[in-house]
């Protein structure tokens, strides 16, 4: 097996184990067993369990960033870009619930990660939102007095809370498309200029239909 393939196999196994058992309750031996490799093989690629957690975040959020940038680049209107960003963010829970649980729950329970890790990828992700806002301001669509730095955190906070709610709940009351449309409309209505032209219909990027089978998490939710 190629080095890159084995690395990815370990990362994906760790996502499943962390989602199933929780980060702190998971052991390297369990990850090795899930990946079907020897315990010692893990240490050829990672220093410890914490190192695996950081790798999961950096690699997976990198993929998300690439997809978001690619799809919003196909849209002209910044209002549609914000709605598309919301849809793609919320769709993570449906596309890969195990990964969503690791990012939404397990990462935040690691005080070491939250305090010591310099999160450049997350900053890059949030900056996509502020760039959309600036584009809208330059086009006269969004109010000039809106501060992109404040808006991006408020907008992400709303999406983040909805994602967290879905991860911790057994059922969703709303579809991803409905939630994305509702949340983005609340914010867009607040920053839209009175002189903004109506939204023109644009061809929406086709959703990425993943055929990946997802295992139900056996971890109990409170």
Residue, then its C-alpha position, 0 to 999 in steps of 0.5 A: x500500500x502506498x504511503x499516502x493511501x495508508x495515511x488516509x486509511x488511518x485518518x478515516x479510521x480515526x474519524x470513525x473511532x473518535x465519533x463512536x467512542x469519543x476522542x478521550x476514550x479512544x485508544x491508538x490500538x482501536x484506531x489501528x484495528x479499525x484501519x487494519x494496520x499494526x499499532x506501531x504503524x500509526x506512529x510512523x505517521x503520527x506522534x500521538x492521538x492529538x496529532x491525529x486529531x489536528x491532521x483530521x481537522x486540517x485535511x478535512x477542512x482543507x477539502x471543504x474550503x476547496x469545494x466552497x471556493x469552487x462552487x461559489x466562484x460559479x455564482x456572481x451575486x454575493x447574496x447567492x454566494x452566502x446562501x450557497x456557503x450556508x448550504x455547503x456548511x450544513x450539508x456536511x452533517x448529511x454527507x459525513x456524520x462521523x466527521x461532523x461529530x468529530x469537528x463539532x463535538x470532539x475537537x471542542x472538548x480538547x482544551x489542548x487543541x483549542x488553546x495551543x493550535x494556531x488554526x489557520x485553516x479555520x481563519x481561511x474558512x471564515x474569511x471566505x464569508x468576509x470576502x463575499x461581504x466586501x464584494x457585495x459592498x463594492x457592488x452596492x448590494x450590502x451596506x457600507x457600514x457592515x463590518x465583515x469581521x463581525x458579520x463572518x463570525x455571526x453568520x458562521x455562529x448561526x450555521x455552526x449552532x444548527x450543525x451542532x444541533x443536528x449532530x446531537x439530535x437523532x432527527x432533523x426537523x428541517x432539510x439542509x436546503x430549507x435551513x440554509x435558505x432561512x439562515x442566510x435570508x435573516x442575515x442578508x435582509x439585515x445587511x442588504x442595501x436599500x438600493x440593491x437590485x433584486x437577485x437574478x436567477x443564476x444556475x446553481x452548482x450541482x450538489x455533490x452526491x456522495x455514495x459513501x455509506x455512513x455507519x450509525x454512531x453507537x455513542x449515546x447522545x444527551 
